[in-house]
Amino acid sequence: LVAAAKMSSSNSIRELARGAIYKSLPFGKKEMLAEMNEEHTMYANALDFDDCGKKLLCILASKSSDELEWDEELLVNAYSNNIDYTSTTIQFNVATQIFFTVRISKYHRGKS
C-alpha cells in the first residue's frame, strides 16, 4: 500500500508542476534551476506510469491560450518546447506538441 501511494498519478503532476516552476523563475542561477527542472521532470516521468501527466498536458495544450488559467499556462509553456530527441522531457514535449498541432489544424480548417 505504501508503494502504491508513492506511485500515484498526482505525484507525477506535482513533479511536472515543480519542474515548470523552476523553469519559469526569472531569478536565480540558471544552471542550478535547469538541473532542478530536469531532476523533477525525470522524476515525474518515472512516476507517470499511468500517463496521467501526459494526458493532462494533452488536455491543456488542446485549449486555446485565453481558456487557460495561469497555472495551466505555466505547465503548457514549460513542456511545449521544440522536440529534442535527447531530452529527458521528450515524452511531455510530444504530449503538448500533438495537441498544439491538432488545435492549429482545426483552426486553419475553420478559416477556409
A tleap script that builds the chain and sets N, CA, C and O, in Angstrom:
source leaprc.protein.ff14SB
mol = sequence {
  NLEU VAL ALA ALA ALA LYS MET SER SER SER
  ASN SER ILE ARG GLU LEU ALA ARG GLY ALA
  ILE TYR LYS SER LEU PRO PHE GLY LYS LYS
  GLU MET LEU ALA GLU MET ASN GLU GLU HIE
  THR MET TYR ALA ASN ALA LEU ASP PHE ASP
  ASP CYS GLY LYS LYS LEU LEU CYS ILE LEU
  ALA SER LYS SER SER ASP GLU LEU GLU TRP
  ASP GLU GLU LEU LEU VAL ASN ALA TYR SER
  ASN ASN ILE ASP TYR THR SER THR THR ILE
  GLN PHE ASN VAL ALA THR GLN ILE PHE PHE
  THR VAL ARG ILE SER LYS TYR HIE ARG GLY
  LYS CSER
}
set mol.1.N position { 0.826 -1.205 0.000 }
set mol.1.CA position { 0.000 0.000 0.000 }
set mol.1.C position { 0.867 1.265 0.000 }
set mol.1.O position { 0.543 2.238 -0.681 }
set mol.2.N position { 1.952 1.254 0.750 }
set mol.2.CA position { 2.838 2.421 0.800 }
set mol.2.C position { 3.467 2.654 -0.572 }
set mol.2.O position { 3.563 3.795 -1.023 }
set mol.3.N position { 3.896 1.579 -1.237 }
set mol.3.CA position { 4.496 1.721 -2.564 }
set mol.3.C position { 3.490 2.275 -3.555 }
set mol.3.O position { 3.843 3.091 -4.406 }
set mol.4.N position { 2.233 1.840 -3.455 }
set mol.4.CA position { 1.189 2.353 -4.352 }
set mol.4.C position { 0.951 3.835 -4.111 }
set mol.4.O position { 0.727 4.587 -5.060 }
set mol.5.N position { 0.995 4.257 -2.875 }
set mol.5.CA position { 0.792 5.679 -2.568 }
set mol.5.C position { 1.925 6.524 -3.123 }
set mol.5.O position { 1.702 7.644 -3.585 }
set mol.6.N position { 3.137 5.994 -3.081 }
set mol.6.CA position { 4.280 6.730 -3.608 }
set mol.6.C position { 4.235 6.824 -5.119 }
set mol.6.O position { 4.849 7.727 -5.688 }
set mol.7.N position { 3.534 5.933 -5.785 }
set mol.7.CA position { 3.481 5.898 -7.245 }
set mol.7.C position { 2.133 6.374 -7.769 }
set mol.7.O position { 1.665 5.868 -8.789 }
set mol.8.N position { 1.502 7.323 -7.107 }
set mol.8.CA position { 0.207 7.802 -7.577 }
set mol.8.C position { 0.382 8.836 -8.678 }
set mol.8.O position { 1.419 9.494 -8.774 }
set mol.9.N position { -0.652 8.971 -9.512 }
set mol.9.CA position { -0.565 9.896 -10.640 }
set mol.9.C position { -0.451 11.343 -10.185 }
set mol.9.O position { 0.135 12.163 -10.891 }
set mol.10.N position { -0.995 11.671 -9.024 }
set mol.10.CA position { -0.890 13.056 -8.561 }
set mol.10.C position { 0.564 13.426 -8.278 }
set mol.10.O position { 0.938 14.596 -8.365 }
set mol.11.N position { 1.384 12.426 -7.938 }
set mol.11.CA position { 2.803 12.705 -7.717 }
set mol.11.C position { 3.479 13.141 -9.007 }
set mol.11.O position { 4.310 14.049 -8.985 }
set mol.12.N position { 3.141 12.518 -10.128 }
set mol.12.CA position { 3.778 12.908 -11.391 }
set mol.12.C position { 3.359 14.323 -11.773 }
set mol.12.O position { 4.175 15.097 -12.275 }
set mol.13.N position { 2.112 14.661 -11.544 }
set mol.13.CA position { 1.630 16.009 -11.861 }
set mol.13.C position { 2.293 17.037 -10.948 }
set mol.13.O position { 2.655 18.128 -11.390 }
set mol.14.N position { 2.449 16.685 -9.682 }
set mol.14.CA position { 3.132 17.588 -8.752 }
set mol.14.C position { 4.571 17.835 -9.206 }
set mol.14.O position { 5.046 18.969 -9.161 }
set mol.15.N position { 5.265 16.785 -9.641 }
set mol.15.CA position { 6.646 16.941 -10.096 }
set mol.15.C position { 6.722 17.727 -11.398 }
set mol.15.O position { 7.658 18.501 -11.596 }
set mol.16.N position { 5.747 17.539 -12.291 }
set mol.16.CA position { 5.684 18.355 -13.511 }
set mol.16.C position { 5.534 19.830 -13.145 }
set mol.16.O position { 6.185 20.696 -13.730 }
set mol.17.N position { 4.673 20.101 -12.177 }
set mol.17.CA position { 4.450 21.486 -11.748 }
set mol.17.C position { 5.717 22.075 -11.140 }
set mol.17.O position { 6.063 23.224 -11.414 }
set mol.18.N position { 6.404 21.300 -10.323 }
set mol.18.CA position { 7.653 21.793 -9.734 }
set mol.18.C position { 8.669 22.117 -10.822 }
set mol.18.O position { 9.313 23.165 -10.783 }
set mol.19.N position { 8.813 21.219 -11.793 }
set mol.19.CA position { 9.733 21.476 -12.897 }
set mol.19.C position { 9.362 22.729 -13.662 }
set mol.19.O position { 10.232 23.514 -14.040 }
set mol.20.N position { 8.062 22.920 -13.892 }
set mol.20.CA position { 7.587 24.106 -14.622 }
set mol.20.C position { 7.883 25.382 -13.840 }
set mol.20.O position { 8.251 26.403 -14.420 }
set mol.21.N position { 7.722 25.316 -12.538 }
set mol.21.CA position { 8.002 26.496 -11.702 }
set mol.21.C position { 9.484 26.838 -11.761 }
set mol.21.O position { 9.851 27.998 -11.945 }
set mol.22.N position { 10.335 25.826 -11.605 }
set mol.22.CA position { 11.780 26.090 -11.681 }
set mol.22.C position { 12.157 26.662 -13.034 }
set mol.22.O position { 13.000 27.555 -13.120 }
set mol.23.N position { 11.545 26.161 -14.080 }
set mol.23.CA position { 11.861 26.624 -15.427 }
set mol.23.C position { 11.420 28.075 -15.642 }
set mol.23.O position { 12.041 28.801 -16.419 }
set mol.24.N position { 10.366 28.493 -14.970 }
set mol.24.CA position { 9.800 29.820 -15.205 }
set mol.24.C position { 10.371 30.914 -14.304 }
set mol.24.O position { 10.114 32.095 -14.536 }
set mol.25.N position { 11.135 30.543 -13.289 }
set mol.25.CA position { 11.648 31.554 -12.365 }
set mol.25.C position { 12.551 32.548 -13.087 }
set mol.25.O position { 13.475 32.146 -13.794 }
set mol.26.N position { 12.290 33.844 -12.915 }
set mol.26.CA position { 13.080 34.863 -13.610 }
set mol.26.C position { 14.368 35.241 -12.870 }
set mol.26.O position { 15.109 36.115 -13.321 }
set mol.27.N position { 14.628 34.595 -11.753 }
set mol.27.CA position { 15.810 34.927 -10.959 }
set mol.27.C position { 16.478 33.634 -10.505 }
set mol.27.O position { 15.896 32.553 -10.605 }
set mol.28.N position { 17.683 33.755 -10.013 }
set mol.28.CA position { 18.423 32.591 -9.538 }
set mol.28.C position { 19.446 32.135 -10.561 }
set mol.28.O position { 19.492 32.632 -11.686 }
set mol.29.N position { 20.255 31.192 -10.153 }
set mol.29.CA position { 21.282 30.647 -11.042 }
set mol.29.C position { 20.614 29.740 -12.067 }
set mol.29.O position { 20.030 28.715 -11.717 }
set mol.30.N position { 20.704 30.126 -13.327 }
set mol.30.CA position { 20.027 29.398 -14.408 }
set mol.30.C position { 20.465 27.939 -14.478 }
set mol.30.O position { 19.639 27.056 -14.710 }
set mol.31.N position { 21.756 27.679 -14.279 }
set mol.31.CA position { 22.259 26.309 -14.346 }
set mol.31.C position { 21.640 25.447 -13.250 }
set mol.31.O position { 21.231 24.313 -13.495 }
set mol.32.N position { 21.576 26.000 -12.036 }
set mol.32.CA position { 21.009 25.262 -10.917 }
set mol.32.C position { 19.511 25.024 -11.140 }
set mol.32.O position { 19.008 23.931 -10.876 }
set mol.33.N position { 18.805 26.044 -11.623 }
set mol.33.CA position { 17.371 25.893 -11.883 }
set mol.33.C position { 17.122 24.878 -12.994 }
set mol.33.O position { 16.171 24.100 -12.921 }
set mol.34.N position { 17.965 24.883 -14.016 }
set mol.34.CA position { 17.821 23.915 -15.104 }
set mol.34.C position { 18.042 22.496 -14.590 }
set mol.34.O position { 17.330 21.577 -14.995 }
set mol.35.N position { 19.015 22.304 -13.706 }
set mol.35.CA position { 19.255 20.987 -13.107 }
set mol.35.C position { 18.062 20.545 -12.264 }
set mol.35.O position { 17.652 19.386 -12.321 }
set mol.36.N position { 17.511 21.464 -11.487 }
set mol.36.CA position { 16.351 21.134 -10.647 }
set mol.36.C position { 15.147 20.805 -11.518 }
set mol.36.O position { 14.395 19.878 -11.216 }
set mol.37.N position { 14.960 21.565 -12.603 }
set mol.37.CA position { 13.868 21.293 -13.533 }
set mol.37.C position { 14.025 19.897 -14.128 }
set mol.37.O position { 13.065 19.129 -14.187 }
set mol.38.N position { 15.224 19.576 -14.561 }
set mol.38.CA position { 15.469 18.267 -15.173 }
set mol.38.C position { 15.244 17.148 -14.157 }
set mol.38.O position { 14.663 16.113 -14.484 }
set mol.39.N position { 15.702 17.359 -12.931 }
set mol.39.CA position { 15.531 16.355 -11.879 }
set mol.39.C position { 14.045 16.074 -11.629 }
set mol.39.O position { 13.634 14.916 -11.546 }
set mol.40.N position { 13.253 17.125 -11.510 }
set mol.40.CA position { 11.819 16.937 -11.242 }
set mol.40.C position { 11.097 16.356 -12.454 }
set mol.40.O position { 10.159 15.574 -12.301 }
set mol.41.N position { 11.526 16.731 -13.648 }
set mol.41.CA position { 10.899 16.190 -14.851 }
set mol.41.C position { 11.213 14.705 -15.007 }
set mol.41.O position { 10.339 13.917 -15.368 }
set mol.42.N position { 12.456 14.325 -14.736 }
set mol.42.CA position { 12.810 12.905 -14.805 }
set mol.42.C position { 12.033 12.112 -13.755 }
set mol.42.O position { 11.572 11.003 -14.028 }
set mol.43.N position { 11.889 12.673 -12.571 }
set mol.43.CA position { 11.132 12.008 -11.511 }
set mol.43.C position { 9.659 11.907 -11.910 }
set mol.43.O position { 9.021 10.880 -11.680 }
set mol.44.N position { 9.125 12.966 -12.502 }
set mol.44.CA position { 7.724 12.944 -12.966 }
set mol.44.C position { 7.533 11.850 -14.003 }
set mol.44.O position { 6.527 11.140 -13.982 }
set mol.45.N position { 8.485 11.710 -14.904 }
set mol.45.CA position { 8.390 10.681 -15.924 }
set mol.45.C position { 8.404 9.286 -15.300 }
set mol.45.O position { 7.661 8.403 -15.728 }
set mol.46.N position { 9.250 9.093 -14.289 }
set mol.46.CA position { 9.312 7.801 -13.606 }
set mol.46.C position { 7.997 7.506 -12.871 }
set mol.46.O position { 7.570 6.353 -12.804 }
set mol.47.N position { 7.368 8.530 -12.329 }
set mol.47.CA position { 6.114 8.347 -11.584 }
set mol.47.C position { 4.894 8.256 -12.494 }
set mol.47.O position { 3.830 7.817 -12.057 }
set mol.48.N position { 5.034 8.663 -13.745 }
set mol.48.CA position { 3.884 8.760 -14.651 }
set mol.48.C position { 3.587 7.419 -15.331 }
set mol.48.O position { 3.454 7.343 -16.553 }
set mol.49.N position { 3.488 6.376 -14.521 }
set mol.49.CA position { 3.257 5.028 -15.041 }
set mol.49.C position { 1.907 4.886 -15.727 }
set mol.49.O position { 1.747 4.034 -16.601 }
set mol.50.N position { 0.950 5.692 -15.352 }
set mol.50.CA position { -0.392 5.618 -15.948 }
set mol.50.C position { -0.628 6.712 -16.994 }
set mol.50.O position { -1.749 6.882 -17.472 }
set mol.51.N position { 0.419 7.446 -17.344 }
set mol.51.CA position { 0.380 8.524 -18.336 }
set mol.51.C position { -0.565 9.665 -17.974 }
set mol.51.O position { -0.993 10.421 -18.846 }
set mol.52.N position { -0.885 9.788 -16.708 }
set mol.52.CA position { -1.796 10.850 -16.262 }
set mol.52.C position { -1.200 12.233 -16.517 }
set mol.52.O position { -1.907 13.144 -16.949 }
set mol.53.N position { 0.081 12.394 -16.256 }
set mol.53.CA position { 0.731 13.688 -16.502 }
set mol.53.C position { 0.718 14.049 -17.973 }
set mol.53.O position { 0.480 15.202 -18.332 }
set mol.54.N position { 0.975 13.066 -18.828 }
set mol.54.CA position { 0.953 13.305 -20.276 }
set mol.54.C position { -0.462 13.631 -20.749 }
set mol.54.O position { -0.652 14.498 -21.602 }
set mol.55.N position { -1.454 12.933 -20.191 }
set mol.55.CA position { -2.851 13.213 -20.545 }
set mol.55.C position { -3.231 14.631 -20.144 }
set mol.55.O position { -3.903 15.338 -20.896 }
set mol.56.N position { -2.798 15.045 -18.956 }
set mol.56.CA position { -3.087 16.406 -18.505 }
set mol.56.C position { -2.486 17.424 -19.469 }
set mol.56.O position { -3.157 18.383 -19.851 }
set mol.57.N position { -1.231 17.227 -19.866 }
set mol.57.CA position { -0.593 18.151 -20.804 }
set mol.57.C position { -1.315 18.167 -22.140 }
set mol.57.O position { -1.462 19.227 -22.748 }
set mol.58.N position { -1.771 17.006 -22.608 }
set mol.58.CA position { -2.532 16.945 -23.866 }
set mol.58.C position { -3.813 17.758 -23.762 }
set mol.58.O position { -4.140 18.541 -24.654 }
set mol.59.N position { -4.525 17.565 -22.677 }
set mol.59.CA position { -5.798 18.276 -22.481 }
set mol.59.C position { -5.562 19.785 -22.415 }
set mol.59.O position { -6.275 20.563 -23.048 }
set mol.60.N position { -4.556 20.186 -21.644 }
set mol.60.CA position { -4.269 21.617 -21.515 }
set mol.60.C position { -3.803 22.217 -22.838 }
set mol.60.O position { -4.192 23.334 -23.181 }
set mol.61.N position { -2.975 21.490 -23.583 }
set mol.61.CA position { -2.468 22.004 -24.857 }
set mol.61.C position { -3.571 22.113 -25.897 }
set mol.61.O position { -3.440 22.867 -26.861 }
set mol.62.N position { -4.656 21.370 -25.712 }
set mol.62.CA position { -5.754 21.445 -26.677 }
set mol.62.C position { -6.619 22.686 -26.471 }
set mol.62.O position { -7.424 23.030 -27.337 }
set mol.63.N position { -6.458 23.357 -25.334 }
set mol.63.CA position { -7.218 24.582 -25.061 }
set mol.63.C position { -6.549 25.768 -25.746 }
set mol.63.O position { -5.337 25.766 -25.961 }
set mol.64.N position { -7.329 26.763 -26.082 }
set mol.64.CA position { -6.727 27.997 -26.594 }
set mol.64.C position { -6.111 28.752 -25.416 }
set mol.64.O position { -6.514 28.555 -24.269 }
set mol.65.N position { -5.156 29.598 -25.695 }
set mol.65.CA position { -4.428 30.283 -24.623 }
set mol.65.C position { -5.335 31.147 -23.748 }
set mol.65.O position { -5.048 31.330 -22.566 }
set mol.66.N position { -6.422 31.680 -24.306 }
set mol.66.CA position { -7.311 32.506 -23.483 }
set mol.66.C position { -8.224 31.664 -22.586 }
set mol.66.O position { -8.908 32.217 -21.725 }
set mol.67.N position { -8.248 30.349 -22.769 }
set mol.67.CA position { -9.034 29.467 -21.908 }
set mol.67.C position { -8.229 28.930 -20.724 }
set mol.67.O position { -8.795 28.357 -19.793 }
set mol.68.N position { -6.917 29.114 -20.762 }
set mol.68.CA position { -6.052 28.549 -19.732 }
set mol.68.C position { -5.975 29.445 -18.500 }
set mol.68.O position { -5.912 30.670 -18.605 }
set mol.69.N position { -5.983 28.812 -17.339 }
set mol.69.CA position { -5.678 29.512 -16.093 }
set mol.69.C position { -4.166 29.713 -16.048 }
set mol.69.O position { -3.441 29.093 -16.826 }
set mol.70.N position { -3.683 30.562 -15.160 }
set mol.70.CA position { -2.259 30.884 -15.119 }
set mol.70.C position { -1.399 29.651 -14.870 }
set mol.70.O position { -0.337 29.510 -15.476 }
set mol.71.N position { -1.840 28.754 -13.987 }
set mol.71.CA position { -1.041 27.578 -13.676 }
set mol.71.C position { -1.051 26.565 -14.818 }
set mol.71.O position { -0.063 25.865 -15.040 }
set mol.72.N position { -2.159 26.488 -15.533 }
set mol.72.CA position { -2.239 25.621 -16.711 }
set mol.72.C position { -1.307 26.144 -17.808 }
set mol.72.O position { -0.612 25.372 -18.468 }
set mol.73.N position { -1.306 27.447 -17.987 }
set mol.73.CA position { -0.431 28.066 -18.986 }
set mol.73.C position { 1.039 27.845 -18.639 }
set mol.73.O position { 1.864 27.619 -19.524 }
set mol.74.N position { 1.358 27.911 -17.362 }
set mol.74.CA position { 2.715 27.661 -16.899 }
set mol.74.C position { 3.163 26.246 -17.276 }
set mol.74.O position { 4.278 26.053 -17.760 }
set mol.75.N position { 2.295 25.264 -17.052 }
set mol.75.CA position { 2.610 23.881 -17.401 }
set mol.75.C position { 2.786 23.702 -18.906 }
set mol.75.O position { 3.758 23.093 -19.353 }
set mol.76.N position { 1.848 24.232 -19.682 }
set mol.76.CA position { 1.920 24.081 -21.138 }
set mol.76.C position { 3.178 24.741 -21.681 }
set mol.76.O position { 3.875 24.159 -22.513 }
set mol.77.N position { 3.471 25.936 -21.223 }
set mol.77.CA position { 4.664 26.640 -21.712 }
set mol.77.C position { 5.959 25.920 -21.341 }
set mol.77.O position { 6.921 25.934 -22.109 }
set mol.78.N position { 5.981 25.298 -20.179 }
set mol.78.CA position { 7.192 24.619 -19.726 }
set mol.78.C position { 7.508 23.391 -20.567 }
set mol.78.O position { 8.673 23.028 -20.729 }
set mol.79.N position { 6.478 22.752 -21.100 }
set mol.79.CA position { 6.690 21.486 -21.807 }
set mol.79.C position { 6.311 21.550 -23.279 }
set mol.79.O position { 6.090 20.510 -23.899 }
set mol.80.N position { 6.231 22.734 -23.845 }
set mol.80.CA position { 5.858 22.852 -25.254 }
set mol.80.C position { 7.029 23.297 -26.131 }
set mol.80.O position { 6.827 23.904 -27.183 }
set mol.81.N position { 8.218 23.002 -25.705 }
set mol.81.CA position { 9.411 23.346 -26.488 }
set mol.81.C position { 9.457 22.504 -27.760 }
set mol.81.O position { 8.727 21.524 -27.907 }
set mol.82.N position { 10.326 22.909 -28.663 }
set mol.82.CA position { 10.593 22.054 -29.814 }
set mol.82.C position { 11.086 20.706 -29.302 }
set mol.82.O position { 11.758 20.631 -28.273 }
set mol.83.N position { 10.760 19.674 -30.006 }
set mol.83.CA position { 11.104 18.334 -29.540 }
set mol.83.C position { 12.591 18.072 -29.748 }
set mol.83.O position { 13.109 18.156 -30.862 }
set mol.84.N position { 13.259 17.753 -28.647 }
set mol.84.CA position { 14.667 17.370 -28.653 }
set mol.84.C position { 14.696 15.891 -28.277 }
set mol.84.O position { 14.373 15.526 -27.147 }
set mol.85.N position { 15.079 15.053 -29.216 }
set mol.85.CA position { 15.005 13.612 -29.018 }
set mol.85.C position { 15.996 13.094 -27.977 }
set mol.85.O position { 15.920 11.928 -27.587 }
set mol.86.N position { 16.911 13.927 -27.527 }
set mol.86.CA position { 17.845 13.521 -26.478 }
set mol.86.C position { 17.424 14.061 -25.114 }
set mol.86.O position { 18.078 13.781 -24.109 }
set mol.87.N position { 16.357 14.819 -25.073 }
set mol.87.CA position { 15.910 15.467 -23.845 }
set mol.87.C position { 15.223 14.486 -22.904 }
set mol.87.O position { 14.594 13.518 -23.329 }
set mol.88.N position { 15.362 14.767 -21.617 }
set mol.88.CA position { 14.653 13.968 -20.612 }
set mol.88.C position { 13.164 14.299 -20.592 }
set mol.88.O position { 12.376 13.562 -20.001 }
set mol.89.N position { 12.775 15.391 -21.228 }
set mol.89.CA position { 11.367 15.805 -21.227 }
set mol.89.C position { 10.639 15.414 -22.504 }
set mol.89.O position { 9.530 15.890 -22.747 }
set mol.90.N position { 11.234 14.565 -23.319 }
set mol.90.CA position { 10.668 14.287 -24.644 }
set mol.90.C position { 9.219 13.804 -24.565 }
set mol.90.O position { 8.396 14.230 -25.375 }
set mol.91.N position { 8.884 12.934 -23.622 }
set mol.91.CA position { 7.516 12.421 -23.551 }
set mol.91.C position { 6.520 13.545 -23.297 }
set mol.91.O position { 5.431 13.556 -23.871 }
set mol.92.N position { 6.885 14.476 -22.452 }
set mol.92.CA position { 5.991 15.579 -22.131 }
set mol.92.C position { 5.939 16.595 -23.272 }
set mol.92.O position { 4.890 17.184 -23.536 }
set mol.93.N position { 7.074 16.799 -23.948 }
set mol.93.CA position { 7.090 17.698 -25.109 }
set mol.93.C position { 6.225 17.148 -26.232 }
set mol.93.O position { 5.488 17.900 -26.870 }
set mol.94.N position { 6.305 15.854 -26.479 }
set mol.94.CA position { 5.485 15.221 -27.516 }
set mol.94.C position { 4.006 15.355 -27.158 }
set mol.94.O position { 3.184 15.643 -28.028 }
set mol.95.N position { 3.663 15.150 -25.893 }
set mol.95.CA position { 2.261 15.251 -25.468 }
set mol.95.C position { 1.683 16.629 -25.775 }
set mol.95.O position { 0.550 16.730 -26.246 }
set mol.96.N position { 2.437 17.683 -25.517 }
set mol.96.CA position { 1.913 19.028 -25.793 }
set mol.96.C position { 1.930 19.337 -27.281 }
set mol.96.O position { 1.003 19.969 -27.786 }
set mol.97.N position { 2.965 18.905 -27.996 }
set mol.97.CA position { 3.062 19.209 -29.423 }
set mol.97.C position { 1.958 18.559 -30.243 }
set mol.97.O position { 1.475 19.151 -31.209 }
set mol.98.N position { 1.558 17.359 -29.873 }
set mol.98.CA position { 0.488 16.674 -30.607 }
set mol.98.C position { -0.779 17.520 -30.594 }
set mol.98.O position { -1.406 17.716 -31.635 }
set mol.99.N position { -1.153 18.013 -29.442 }
set mol.99.CA position { -2.396 18.762 -29.370 }
set mol.99.C position { -2.265 20.182 -29.876 }
set mol.99.O position { -3.257 20.759 -30.322 }
set mol.100.N position { -1.069 20.773 -29.823 }
set mol.100.CA position { -0.866 22.066 -30.482 }
set mol.100.C position { -1.094 21.911 -31.974 }
set mol.100.O position { -1.746 22.749 -32.597 }
set mol.101.N position { -0.564 20.850 -32.546 }
set mol.101.CA position { -0.715 20.589 -33.977 }
set mol.101.C position { -2.173 20.363 -34.338 }
set mol.101.O position { -2.655 20.890 -35.341 }
set mol.102.N position { -2.874 19.587 -33.533 }
set mol.102.CA position { -4.300 19.324 -33.778 }
set mol.102.C position { -5.094 20.622 -33.698 }
set mol.102.O position { -5.935 20.896 -34.554 }
set mol.103.N position { -4.822 21.423 -32.658 }
set mol.103.CA position { -5.562 22.682 -32.479 }
set mol.103.C position { -5.305 23.632 -33.640 }
set mol.103.O position { -6.237 24.271 -34.128 }
set mol.104.N position { -4.073 23.735 -34.086 }
set mol.104.CA position { -3.735 24.631 -35.193 }
set mol.104.C position { -4.393 24.156 -36.485 }
set mol.104.O position { -4.902 24.972 -37.253 }
set mol.105.N position { -4.389 22.843 -36.735 }
set mol.105.CA position { -5.005 22.346 -37.967 }
set mol.105.C position { -6.521 22.556 -37.939 }
set mol.105.O position { -7.116 22.847 -38.977 }
set mol.106.N position { -7.151 22.416 -36.782 }
set mol.106.CA position { -8.590 22.688 -36.669 }
set mol.106.C position { -8.877 24.165 -36.940 }
set mol.106.O position { -9.864 24.502 -37.595 }
set mol.107.N position { -8.011 25.040 -36.432 }
set mol.107.CA position { -8.176 26.468 -36.642 }
set mol.107.C position { -8.101 26.800 -38.132 }
set mol.107.O position { -8.932 27.541 -38.656 }
set mol.108.N position { -7.094 26.242 -38.805 }
set mol.108.CA position { -6.925 26.535 -40.225 }
set mol.108.C position { -8.054 25.945 -41.068 }
set mol.108.O position { -8.453 26.550 -42.063 }
set mol.109.N position { -8.576 24.781 -40.693 }
set mol.109.CA position { -9.703 24.202 -41.430 }
set mol.109.C position { -10.944 25.066 -41.273 }
set mol.109.O position { -11.737 25.191 -42.206 }
set mol.110.N position { -11.116 25.659 -40.103 }
set mol.110.CA position { -12.275 26.514 -39.845 }
set mol.110.C position { -12.222 27.827 -40.594 }
set mol.110.O position { -13.263 28.431 -40.852 }
set mol.111.N position { -11.030 28.283 -40.950 }
set mol.111.CA position { -10.860 29.559 -41.644 }
set mol.111.C position { -11.061 29.415 -43.163 }
set mol.111.O position { -11.287 30.413 -43.848 }
set mol.112.N position { -10.980 28.171 -43.698 }
set mol.112.CA position { -11.112 28.033 -45.152 }
set mol.112.C position { -12.533 27.945 -45.609 }
set mol.112.O position { -12.790 27.827 -46.807 }
savepdb mol mol.pdb
quit
